[in-house]
Amino acid sequence: MYNGPEIMAQGERNSFFIVNGGIRQDIIPRSLNLTLQVRDIFGTGKFENTSEGRDFYIHQEHKRKSPTIMLGLSYNFNNYRAEPKKYEVEENFEDMENNF
């Protein structure tokens, strides 16, 4: 992911980029799966902000400890899948005509 430099009302933010990755493995098909995600693989997620005004000057550097590794395990009971929500639109043209 790349974010370019940004100019704001009272300052600016430098550009930065990070590389994330992930993999998912089905252990039991459609029931149990394992997910591994790695965020900011190369440790490049540092960015800087500078804000200034008549009575202040602030320079901030943000750097998180990288890489961040997340491991997830999920289980779907009874091959459960959420049903898509159905939206019903009720139209009453008589009321629309009376309001005009």
C-alpha positions, 0 to 999 in steps of 0.5 A: 500500500502506498500513500503519497504526500499530503498537504493539509490546512496546517501542515503536511504528511510525508509519503509512505508504503507498506507491504502486507501478505496473507495466506489461508489454508483449509484444514477441514474443507468448508469448516476449519481454516487457518489464516496467517497474515503479516503486516508491514513485512519490510518494516517501511511503515514509518511516516511523518507529520508536520503541523504549524501555526502562528503559535506552534510547530509540531513534528511527529514521527510514527513507526510501529514495531514491524512486522506484525504477525497474526494467526487466526483459526476459524470454524464454521458450524454446520457449513453455515453461510449467512443468507443475503439480506433482502430489502423490500421497497414499498411504494405507494404512488397515491401518497406521492400524488397527494403530497404534490 
